Each structure stands twice: as structure tokens, then as C-alpha cells.
């Protein structure tokens, strides 16, 4: 299938594949505050490492990417979508 990420550098046009047992969950709750908080995944979006070597090993294995930047891009696209419709 085709799926896009607005920040992927290809204008959201990327080829995708299905991966068994891989998913994401999003929960939207009405709040009185306009604050948005992203909660990074404890192991996949780590911001703290046991050592410099630990950080380097993680970057070598997985690169410098994480889910938080994708959440930010999706949030931006969501905002633009509704703003263009006057909501």
C-alpha cells in the first residue's frame, strides 16, 4: 500500500509494507487545556543512556530517528487539515 509522512522528504509519497505484530496506538481525550504532550516510548525513543558507548551503539543500530518526530509531523498535518477547513 501507499502511505505518506509529511516530513519524509518525498512529499508524503512512500512505499510501505505490512509488518506482522507491529502497531501504534493513539488515544485522544478531551481536555480543558490546549496543551499537547508527546510521551516517548521507553525503549524506542530513549532520551537517556547508560553511557556514551550505549548511546553510540543505539544510534549505530537504529539511526537517529524516533517516533516523536513522526508524531510531531502527524500533529502538524492534522492541524493544517482542520485549519484549512475553518475548524
ABEGO torsion letter per residue (X at the ends): XBBBBAAAGAGGBBBBBBBBGBBBBBBBBBBABABBBBBBBAAAABABBABAAAAAAAAAAAEABBAAAAAAAAAAAAAAAAAAAGX
